[in-house]
Amino acid sequence: MNIRKQGSLLVLILAIAFGLVFQSQAASFPAPTKYKQTMVRVFTESQVSGWLPTYGRHFQEMAVSANGAKIGFTVKLDNHIDKRFYVANADGTGLTDVTGSVPPDKLAQDVTSLQMNDTGTRLFFRDYPSGSIYYLDTTSPYSSHVALLGAAWVDARKPYTLDSPGNTLYLKHQVAPSGIWRIGLYSCPVGGTPAIVFNIDQIPPIGVYTLRYLGSGKGGPLFFTFDRDYWSADDFFMYKTGATPTKLPNETHQYIWDEQNLPNTIVSADGSKILYGYADPSTPRQLHLVDTATGAKSFILQTSSLGLDWPALSPDASLARISTGRLRASRIDLQTLAARDTASYWFDEYGTIGASAGLSDLTLDNRSYYLASKKAANNAAIHHIDMAPTDFSQAPNITNIAFNRPFLPFDDTQKITVTAQVNKGSANLQYVHILSLWDGGELPPEGMIYLPLKFDSDLLYDDGSHGDLVAGDGIYTNNTITVQKWSEFYTMNRLPKKVGLRLIAKNTDSHYTIADTEFMVGTPVSAPINALLLLD
């Protein structure tokens, strides 16, 4: 370290020790951006026009290719009758109404269970009444082809899965040797004849069985749960197929992905990992990652909330996405278990996320998924979530986050100021909000009430108020941040402790950017330590 730097650091430490530091807003301490994402609106209900104008529309189902190139979705009028079918490039260009490509003896309102092969060249769908599966060639003229005629099982989950090129189907099939209650799992070459992979008679009969399909890797094996006795809830098991079905893990739990919807992929592309959710009455609901070769399970999280909603596993099994009573579509790094909410309280369309189309699978690059929502009449939309964005031509960009002091004392009479450079993207900025985070989540853990920080205002300003120095220069400011001393965060964590802050910018095109940062909360005794940590 050179002499000049040593001298500056010494002055800083002495100033902190005497409690004289950084009362001037001119001081600036750059803060790291721990996480950033964009939420770009790519489709709105106004784009799917030509219907009766007296009804609104909602996006009902969607499928995105693993390579992130194509998206297919259905849109339904709020009269719950008329329905249309669309294909587009995943960036929103090339939107094409392919309703007329549904086989002539079928109805568009019966199109369901959309899935795409990895490259997006084939969009599969199921005809609800017959159970038959078809696919569209997604290059003009969008011709439809038979994949499998009849009897793909109706379920509140993916009734079938695909290999990478879309040449083979894996499915739960209701035409099984022992009848409807002893159904089986099948593989089927597209346009070919199903071959049984698992017959439930392979497991010794102890009463009535209920089989539920969980999915597969891109080339198998297949995963399922079953209940020995439909009328009791004490004997669900999870298995993978093989010469002898294997229980995964080799344990007995209750309510293993019991009655939950599982519209997304919970199996890695190579079939080596699967998400495992269960809820024994004596324990909180738990989520684990299971190694399908060894049966070993790794703990991810537990929750006492009603559900583990919208579970999804990335193709390489490095990320999971889950919603609970606390987590908002939270992205979990399965190496570190660090979680970041990817949906936000300040996402205005958040009101009914998941009510119809919900959330898509994660793409191969671990960056993207799609979110469909409708909060009120005439504003249904699909947003593309990019969890590692580089393009800010549409969404705002939040950069150069800084604070006016290196730490915030644990004293709710003192405040810290945050500033950030915010560029507007494709339209004027509508707002820039701030939120307190608790370990990457926008809500406190279950059983807790208060977040770590509070604000006199939860907006950032570029109008000369709230500590802003120059109005209209794109530097947004809030000088009202203080600790919430009664937050359980501080009784659960020893000070000094870094506390998370989220900035959310929205422009008038309904594109958003989230940027998460952090700063230190400490005590007067720990203040010099905090300064050194921040300058390290």
C-alpha positions as CSV (number, residue, x, y, z in Angstrom):
1,M,0.0,0.0,0.0
2,N,1.4,3.4,-0.9
3,I,1.9,6.2,1.7
4,R,-0.9,8.3,0.3
5,K,-3.4,5.5,0.5
6,Q,-2.2,4.7,4.1
7,G,-2.7,8.3,5.1
8,S,-6.2,8.5,3.7
9,L,-7.2,5.3,5.5
10,L,-5.8,6.6,8.8
11,V,-7.8,9.8,8.5
12,L,-10.9,7.8,7.7
13,I,-10.5,5.5,10.8
14,L,-9.8,8.5,13.1
15,A,-12.8,10.3,11.8
16,I,-15.1,7.3,12.4
17,A,-13.6,6.9,15.9
18,F,-14.6,10.4,16.8
19,G,-18.0,10.1,15.3
20,L,-17.4,13.0,12.9
21,V,-17.7,11.2,9.6
22,F,-19.5,11.9,6.4
23,Q,-22.1,14.3,7.4
24,S,-21.6,15.9,4.0
25,Q,-23.4,14.4,1.1
26,A,-20.4,15.1,-1.0
27,A,-18.7,11.9,0.4
28,S,-19.5,8.9,-1.8
29,F,-18.9,5.2,-1.1
30,P,-19.5,3.0,-4.2
31,A,-21.6,0.0,-3.5
32,P,-21.5,-3.4,-5.3
33,T,-24.3,-4.5,-7.5
34,K,-25.0,-8.0,-6.1
35,Y,-27.7,-8.9,-8.6
36,K,-29.3,-7.3,-11.6
37,Q,-32.2,-8.3,-13.8
38,T,-34.5,-6.8,-16.5
39,M,-38.1,-7.5,-17.0
40,V,-39.0,-6.6,-20.6
41,R,-42.6,-6.7,-21.7
42,V,-42.7,-8.6,-25.0
43,F,-46.4,-9.2,-25.5
44,T,-49.6,-7.5,-24.5
45,E,-53.2,-8.4,-25.0
46,S,-53.6,-5.4,-27.4
47,Q,-51.3,-7.3,-29.8
48,V,-53.7,-10.2,-30.1
49,S,-56.5,-8.1,-31.6
50,G,-59.5,-8.9,-33.8
51,W,-61.7,-10.3,-31.2
52,L,-64.9,-9.0,-29.6
53,P,-63.8,-5.7,-28.1
54,T,-66.1,-6.0,-25.0
55,Y,-63.9,-8.7,-23.5
56,G,-60.4,-8.6,-22.1
57,R,-57.9,-11.3,-22.7
58,H,-55.5,-13.4,-20.6
59,F,-52.5,-15.5,-21.6
60,Q,-53.4,-19.0,-20.6
61,E,-50.4,-21.2,-21.4
62,M,-46.9,-20.7,-22.8
63,A,-43.9,-22.7,-23.7
64,V,-40.4,-21.4,-24.4
65,S,-37.6,-23.3,-26.3
66,A,-34.6,-24.2,-24.1
67,N,-32.3,-22.2,-26.4
68,G,-34.5,-19.1,-25.8
69,A,-35.3,-18.6,-29.5
70,K,-39.1,-19.2,-29.7
71,I,-42.2,-18.9,-27.6
72,G,-45.6,-20.3,-28.1
73,F,-48.7,-19.3,-26.1
74,T,-52.5,-19.4,-26.1
75,V,-54.7,-16.4,-25.3
76,K,-58.3,-16.7,-24.1
77,L,-61.0,-14.1,-24.0
78,D,-62.3,-13.4,-20.5
79,N,-65.7,-14.8,-21.6
80,H,-63.8,-18.2,-21.3
81,I,-64.9,-19.3,-24.7
82,D,-62.9,-17.9,-27.6
83,K,-59.2,-18.9,-27.6
84,R,-56.3,-18.3,-30.0
85,F,-52.9,-19.9,-30.5
86,Y,-49.7,-17.9,-31.3
87,V,-46.0,-18.5,-32.1
88,A,-43.3,-15.8,-32.0
89,N,-39.7,-15.2,-31.7
90,A,-38.9,-15.0,-28.0
91,D,-37.9,-11.3,-28.3
92,G,-41.5,-10.5,-29.3
93,T,-40.9,-10.2,-33.1
94,G,-42.6,-12.4,-35.7
95,L,-45.8,-12.8,-33.8
96,T,-48.1,-15.1,-35.8
97,D,-51.6,-16.3,-35.1
98,V,-51.5,-20.1,-35.8
99,T,-55.0,-20.8,-34.7
100,G,-55.8,-21.9,-38.2
101,S,-53.0,-24.5,-38.1
102,V,-54.8,-26.6,-35.4
103,P,-56.1,-29.8,-37.1
104,P,-59.4,-29.0,-38.8
105,D,-61.4,-31.5,-36.7
106,K,-60.1,-29.8,-33.5
107,L,-61.0,-26.6,-31.7
108,A,-58.5,-23.9,-30.6
109,Q,-60.1,-23.7,-27.2
110,D,-59.1,-27.3,-26.6
111,V,-55.4,-26.6,-27.2
112,T,-53.4,-27.2,-23.9
113,S,-50.1,-28.6,-22.5
114,L,-47.8,-26.6,-24.7
115,Q,-44.1,-27.7,-25.0
116,M,-41.3,-27.0,-27.3
117,N,-38.2,-28.9,-28.4
118,D,-34.9,-27.4,-27.4
119,T,-34.4,-25.4,-30.6
120,G,-38.0,-24.2,-30.9
121,T,-38.6,-25.8,-34.3
122,R,-41.5,-27.9,-33.0
123,L,-44.3,-26.7,-30.7
124,F,-46.3,-29.6,-29.2
125,F,-49.8,-29.3,-27.8
126,R,-52.4,-31.6,-26.5
127,D,-56.1,-31.8,-27.6
128,Y,-58.0,-31.8,-24.3
129,P,-61.0,-34.0,-25.1
130,S,-59.1,-36.8,-27.0
131,G,-55.7,-36.6,-25.3
132,S,-54.0,-36.7,-28.7
133,I,-50.7,-34.9,-29.0
134,Y,-49.8,-32.8,-32.1
135,Y,-47.0,-30.6,-33.0
136,L,-46.6,-27.5,-35.3
137,D,-43.6,-27.0,-37.5
138,T,-42.8,-23.4,-36.3
139,T,-41.5,-22.3,-39.8
140,S,-44.1,-21.1,-42.2
141,P,-46.7,-22.5,-43.1
142,Y,-46.9,-23.8,-39.5
143,S,-48.3,-27.2,-40.6
144,S,-49.6,-29.5,-37.9
145,H,-48.6,-33.2,-37.5
146,V,-49.8,-36.1,-35.3
147,A,-47.4,-37.0,-32.5
148,L,-49.6,-39.5,-30.7
149,L,-53.2,-40.3,-31.1
150,G,-55.4,-40.6,-28.0
151,A,-55.2,-41.1,-24.3
152,A,-52.3,-38.9,-23.0
153,W,-53.4,-38.7,-19.3
154,V,-55.1,-35.5,-18.0
155,D,-53.2,-34.2,-15.0
156,A,-52.4,-30.9,-13.3
157,R,-48.8,-31.4,-14.4
158,K,-47.0,-31.8,-17.6
159,P,-48.7,-34.9,-19.0
160,Y,-45.8,-35.5,-21.3
161,T,-42.1,-34.5,-21.8
162,L,-39.8,-34.5,-24.8
163,D,-36.2,-35.4,-25.7
164,S,-34.0,-32.5,-26.9
165,P,-34.9,-32.6,-30.7
166,G,-38.5,-33.4,-30.1
167,N,-38.4,-36.8,-31.6
168,T,-39.6,-38.8,-28.6
169,L,-42.4,-38.3,-26.1
170,Y,-42.5,-39.6,-22.5
171,L,-45.8,-39.7,-20.9
172,K,-48.4,-41.0,-18.5
173,H,-50.9,-43.0,-20.5
174,Q,-54.3,-44.1,-19.5
175,V,-54.5,-47.1,-21.8
176,A,-52.7,-49.7,-19.6
177,P,-53.2,-53.4,-19.3
178,S,-54.9,-53.3,-15.9
179,G,-57.3,-50.4,-16.5
180,I,-57.5,-46.8,-15.5
181,W,-56.4,-47.2,-11.9
182,R,-53.3,-49.2,-12.9
183,I,-51.9,-46.9,-15.5
184,G,-48.4,-46.8,-16.7
185,L,-45.6,-44.7,-18.2
186,Y,-44.7,-44.9,-21.9
187,S,-42.2,-43.6,-24.4
188,C,-43.3,-43.0,-27.9
189,P,-41.4,-41.9,-31.1
190,V,-43.3,-38.9,-32.6
191,G,-45.9,-40.3,-34.9
192,G,-45.2,-43.9,-33.7
193,T,-46.5,-46.4,-31.3
194,P,-46.2,-46.1,-27.5
195,A,-44.0,-48.6,-25.7
196,I,-44.5,-49.2,-22.0
197,V,-41.6,-48.2,-19.7
198,F,-43.2,-48.8,-16.4
199,N,-46.4,-50.8,-15.5
200,I,-47.6,-50.1,-12.0
201,D,-48.1,-53.9,-11.6
202,Q,-44.3,-54.0,-11.2
203,I,-44.8,-52.8,-7.7
204,P,-46.6,-55.5,-5.5
205,P,-50.3,-54.6,-5.1
206,I,-51.4,-53.4,-1.7
207,G,-54.7,-51.8,-2.7
208,V,-55.5,-49.1,-5.2
209,Y,-52.7,-47.1,-6.7
210,T,-52.6,-43.5,-7.9
211,L,-49.8,-42.7,-10.2
212,R,-48.5,-39.2,-10.8
213,Y,-45.9,-38.3,-13.5
214,L,-43.1,-36.0,-12.4
215,G,-41.2,-35.8,-15.7
216,S,-38.0,-37.0,-17.2
217,G,-34.6,-36.1,-18.4
218,K,-34.2,-35.4,-22.1
219,G,-33.6,-39.1,-22.7
220,G,-35.1,-40.7,-19.6
221,P,-35.4,-42.1,-17.0
222,L,-38.9,-41.2,-16.0
223,F,-39.9,-40.1,-12.5
224,F,-43.2,-40.6,-10.7
225,T,-44.9,-40.8,-7.4
226,F,-47.7,-43.1,-6.4
227,D,-50.0,-43.7,-3.5
228,R,-50.8,-47.2,-2.3
229,D,-54.2,-46.2,-0.9
230,Y,-56.0,-43.3,-2.5
231,W,-58.0,-42.6,0.6
232,S,-55.0,-42.1,3.0
233,A,-52.2,-39.7,2.7
234,D,-49.5,-41.5,4.5
235,D,-47.7,-43.5,1.8
236,F,-46.5,-41.5,-1.1
237,F,-43.1,-42.5,-2.6
238,M,-41.0,-41.1,-5.5
239,Y,-39.4,-43.5,-8.0
240,K,-37.4,-43.6,-11.2
241,T,-38.0,-46.1,-13.9
242,G,-35.6,-48.9,-14.8
243,A,-35.4,-52.7,-14.9
244,T,-36.4,-52.5,-11.3
245,P,-38.1,-49.2,-10.2
246,T,-35.9,-47.4,-7.7
247,K,-37.2,-45.4,-4.7
248,L,-35.7,-41.9,-4.5
249,P,-34.6,-41.2,-1.9
250,N,-34.9,-44.5,0.0
251,E,-37.2,-42.9,2.6
252,T,-40.9,-42.7,3.3
253,H,-42.4,-39.2,3.4
254,Q,-45.9,-37.9,3.2
255,Y,-47.3,-35.6,0.5
256,I,-44.4,-35.9,-2.0
257,W,-45.5,-33.4,-4.7
258,D,-48.9,-34.5,-3.7
259,E,-51.7,-32.5,-5.3
260,Q,-49.6,-29.6,-6.5
261,N,-49.5,-28.3,-10.0
262,L,-46.1,-29.0,-11.6
263,P,-46.3,-27.2,-14.9
264,N,-42.5,-26.7,-15.1
265,T,-39.5,-29.0,-15.4
266,I,-38.2,-30.2,-12.1
267,V,-35.7,-32.7,-13.7
268,S,-32.3,-31.8,-15.1
269,A,-31.7,-32.3,-18.8
270,D,-29.5,-35.4,-18.2
271,G,-31.9,-36.9,-15.7
272,S,-29.2,-36.9,-12.9
273,K,-31.0,-34.5,-10.6
274,I,-34.6,-33.9,-9.5
275,L,-36.4,-31.5,-7.1
276,Y,-38.1,-33.3,-4.2
277,G,-40.8,-31.6,-2.2
278,Y,-42.7,-33.1,0.6
279,A,-44.7,-32.1,3.7
280,D,-44.7,-34.6,6.6
281,P,-47.2,-33.4,9.3
282,S,-44.4,-33.4,11.9
283,T,-42.1,-31.2,9.9
284,P,-42.3,-28.0,7.8
285,R,-42.7,-28.5,4.0
286,Q,-39.3,-29.1,2.6
287,L,-37.5,-28.9,-0.7
288,H,-34.5,-31.0,-1.6
289,L,-32.4,-31.8,-4.6
290,V,-32.0,-35.6,-5.2
291,D,-29.1,-37.3,-7.0
292,T,-31.0,-39.8,-9.1
293,A,-28.0,-42.2,-9.3
294,T,-27.3,-42.5,-5.6
295,G,-30.6,-41.4,-4.1
296,A,-28.8,-38.9,-1.9
297,K,-30.8,-35.7,-1.2
298,S,-29.5,-32.2,-0.5
299,F,-31.5,-29.7,1.6
300,I,-32.6,-26.5,-0.1
301,L,-35.2,-24.9,2.1
302,Q,-38.2,-25.4,4.3
303,T,-41.4,-23.5,4.7
304,S,-44.6,-23.8,6.7
305,S,-46.5,-22.0,4.0
306,L,-49.2,-23.8,2.0
307,G,-47.1,-24.6,-1.0
308,L,-43.9,-24.8,-2.9
309,D,-45.2,-23.0,-5.9
310,W,-43.9,-22.9,-9.5
311,P,-40.9,-25.2,-8.8
312,A,-38.4,-25.3,-11.7
313,L,-34.9,-26.7,-12.1
314,S,-32.4,-25.4,-14.6
315,P,-31.3,-27.8,-17.3
316,D,-27.9,-28.2,-15.8
317,A,-29.3,-28.4,-12.2
318,S,-27.3,-25.4,-11.0
319,L,-30.4,-23.2,-10.2
320,A,-33.8,-23.8,-8.8
321,R,-36.7,-21.4,-8.9
322,I,-39.4,-21.5,-6.2
323,S,-42.2,-19.4,-4.7
324,T,-43.4,-19.7,-1.1
325,G,-45.2,-17.6,1.4
326,R,-42.0,-15.5,1.6
327,L,-40.1,-16.0,-1.7
328,R,-41.3,-14.3,-4.9
329,A,-40.1,-16.6,-7.8
330,S,-36.8,-16.8,-6.0
331,R,-33.7,-18.0,-7.9
332,I,-31.6,-20.3,-5.7
333,D,-28.0,-21.1,-6.5
334,L,-27.8,-24.8,-5.6
335,Q,-24.1,-24.6,-4.8
336,T,-24.3,-21.9,-2.2
337,L,-28.1,-21.8,-1.5
338,A,-28.0,-18.0,-2.0
339,A,-31.5,-16.9,-3.0
340,R,-32.7,-13.7,-4.9
341,D,-36.3,-12.9,-5.5
342,T,-36.8,-12.5,-9.2
343,A,-40.4,-11.2,-9.0
344,S,-41.0,-8.0,-7.0
345,Y,-43.6,-6.3,-4.9
346,W,-43.1,-3.3,-7.2
347,F,-43.7,-5.3,-10.3
348,D,-47.1,-3.6,-10.9
349,E,-48.5,-6.5,-12.9
350,Y,-47.7,-8.9,-10.0
351,G,-51.3,-9.1,-8.9
352,T,-52.2,-12.4,-10.5
353,I,-48.9,-14.0,-11.5
354,G,-49.6,-17.7,-11.9
355,A,-53.4,-17.3,-12.1
356,S,-53.4,-18.5,-15.7
357,A,-50.1,-18.9,-17.7
358,G,-47.7,-18.2,-14.8
359,L,-44.0,-18.8,-15.2
360,S,-42.1,-20.7,-18.0
361,D,-39.2,-23.1,-17.6
362,L,-35.6,-21.7,-17.2
363,T,-33.6,-21.6,-20.4
364,L,-30.3,-23.4,-21.1
365,D,-28.2,-20.4,-20.4
366,N,-29.5,-20.1,-16.8
367,R,-30.5,-16.5,-17.6
368,S,-34.1,-16.3,-18.7
369,Y,-37.7,-17.3,-18.2
370,Y,-41.0,-15.7,-19.1
371,L,-43.7,-14.5,-16.8
372,A,-47.4,-14.0,-17.7
373,S,-49.7,-11.9,-15.6
374,K,-53.0,-10.0,-15.6
375,K,-53.7,-7.7,-12.7
376,A,-56.7,-5.9,-14.1
377,A,-58.8,-5.7,-17.2
378,N,-57.0,-5.0,-20.5
379,N,-53.5,-5.2,-19.2
380,A,-52.5,-8.9,-19.7
381,A,-48.8,-9.2,-20.6
382,I,-45.9,-11.5,-20.9
383,H,-42.5,-10.3,-19.6
384,H,-39.1,-11.7,-20.4
385,I,-37.0,-11.9,-17.2
386,D,-33.2,-11.8,-17.9
387,M,-31.2,-12.6,-14.8
388,A,-27.9,-11.5,-16.3
389,P,-28.8,-8.6,-18.6
390,T,-26.5,-6.9,-21.0
391,D,-29.1,-5.1,-23.3
392,F,-30.7,-2.0,-21.8
393,S,-32.1,-0.6,-25.0
394,Q,-35.6,-1.2,-23.6
395,A,-35.4,-1.5,-19.9
396,P,-33.9,1.2,-17.6
397,N,-30.3,0.7,-16.4
398,I,-29.3,1.2,-12.8
399,T,-25.6,1.9,-12.3
400,N,-23.2,3.7,-10.0
401,I,-24.9,2.9,-6.8
402,A,-23.3,4.7,-3.8
403,F,-23.9,5.7,-0.2
404,N,-22.8,8.9,1.6
405,R,-21.2,7.0,4.5
406,P,-19.5,3.6,4.8
407,F,-21.9,2.2,7.4
408,L,-25.2,3.0,9.1
409,P,-25.1,3.0,12.9
410,F,-27.7,0.8,14.6
411,D,-29.6,3.8,15.7
412,D,-32.9,4.6,14.1
413,T,-32.4,8.3,14.5
414,Q,-29.5,8.3,12.0
415,K,-30.0,7.9,8.2
416,I,-28.0,7.0,5.2
417,T,-28.3,8.4,1.6
418,V,-28.3,6.2,-1.5
419,T,-27.7,7.6,-5.0
420,A,-27.8,5.8,-8.3
421,Q,-27.4,6.6,-12.0
422,V,-30.6,5.6,-13.8
423,N,-31.0,5.6,-17.6
424,K,-34.5,5.4,-18.8
425,G,-34.3,2.8,-21.6
426,S,-36.9,3.0,-24.4
427,A,-39.3,5.4,-22.6
428,N,-39.6,7.9,-19.8
429,L,-39.1,6.7,-16.3
430,Q,-42.2,6.1,-14.3
431,Y,-40.6,5.6,-11.0
432,V,-37.5,4.3,-9.1
433,H,-38.4,2.5,-5.8
434,I,-36.4,1.0,-3.0
435,L,-37.1,-2.0,-0.9
436,S,-35.4,-3.6,2.1
437,L,-34.1,-7.1,1.5
438,W,-33.7,-10.0,4.0
439,D,-31.1,-12.3,2.6
440,G,-32.3,-11.7,-1.0
441,G,-36.0,-11.8,-0.2
442,E,-38.5,-9.0,-0.3
443,L,-40.4,-10.4,2.7
444,P,-39.1,-11.5,6.1
445,P,-38.9,-15.2,6.8
446,E,-42.1,-16.9,8.0
447,G,-42.8,-16.0,11.6
448,M,-41.0,-12.7,11.3
449,I,-42.7,-9.3,10.9
450,Y,-40.2,-6.6,10.1
451,L,-37.6,-6.0,7.4
452,P,-34.2,-4.6,8.4
453,L,-34.7,-1.1,6.9
454,K,-37.4,1.5,6.8
455,F,-37.8,4.7,4.8
456,D,-39.6,8.0,5.1
457,S,-40.2,7.6,1.4
458,D,-39.7,4.4,-0.7
459,L,-39.0,6.5,-3.9
460,L,-35.7,7.8,-5.3
461,Y,-35.9,11.3,-6.5
462,D,-34.2,13.4,-9.3
463,D,-36.0,16.7,-8.5
464,G,-33.8,18.4,-6.0
465,S,-35.6,16.8,-3.0
466,H,-34.7,14.0,-0.5
467,G,-31.0,14.9,-0.7
468,D,-30.9,15.1,-4.5
469,L,-28.3,17.7,-5.5
470,V,-29.0,18.4,-9.2
471,A,-32.5,18.0,-10.5
472,G,-32.9,16.2,-13.9
473,D,-29.3,14.9,-14.1
474,G,-30.3,11.2,-14.0
475,I,-28.8,10.8,-10.4
476,Y,-31.7,9.5,-8.2
477,T,-31.4,9.9,-4.5
478,N,-33.1,9.0,-1.2
479,N,-31.8,10.2,2.1
480,T,-34.4,8.7,4.4
481,I,-33.0,5.2,4.9
482,T,-32.6,4.0,8.5
483,V,-32.6,0.8,10.5
484,Q,-35.8,-0.8,11.7
485,K,-34.4,-1.6,15.2
486,W,-37.3,-3.9,16.1
487,S,-36.6,-6.1,13.1
488,E,-35.8,-9.7,14.1
489,F,-33.0,-9.5,11.5
490,Y,-30.8,-7.8,14.1
491,T,-31.6,-10.3,16.9
492,M,-30.8,-13.2,14.5
493,N,-27.5,-11.7,13.2
494,R,-24.5,-10.3,15.0
495,L,-23.5,-6.7,14.1
496,P,-21.7,-5.6,12.0
497,K,-23.8,-7.1,9.3
498,K,-24.4,-6.3,5.6
499,V,-28.0,-5.4,4.8
500,G,-29.6,-5.7,1.3
501,L,-31.3,-2.9,-0.6
502,R,-33.2,-3.3,-3.8
503,L,-33.7,-0.6,-6.4
504,I,-36.6,-1.1,-8.9
505,A,-36.9,1.2,-12.0
506,K,-39.9,1.1,-14.3
507,N,-40.4,3.1,-17.5
508,T,-43.6,4.0,-19.3
509,D,-43.2,1.1,-21.7
510,S,-43.7,-1.2,-18.6
511,H,-40.1,-2.4,-18.8
512,Y,-38.3,-2.9,-15.4
513,T,-34.9,-3.3,-14.0
514,I,-34.0,-4.6,-10.5
515,A,-30.6,-3.9,-9.0
516,D,-29.7,-5.3,-5.5
517,T,-26.9,-3.8,-3.4
518,E,-25.8,-3.9,0.2
519,F,-24.2,-1.7,2.9
520,M,-23.1,-2.3,6.5
521,V,-25.1,-1.8,9.6
522,G,-22.9,-1.6,12.7
523,T,-22.5,-0.1,16.2
524,P,-20.2,2.8,17.2
525,V,-17.7,0.2,18.5
526,S,-17.7,-1.7,15.2
527,A,-17.6,1.4,13.0
528,P,-13.9,1.3,12.1
529,I,-14.2,-2.4,11.3
530,N,-17.1,-1.6,9.0
531,A,-15.1,1.0,7.1
532,L,-12.2,-1.3,6.6
533,L,-14.5,-4.0,5.3
534,L,-16.1,-1.7,2.8
535,L,-12.8,-0.3,1.6
536,D,-11.2,-3.8,1.3
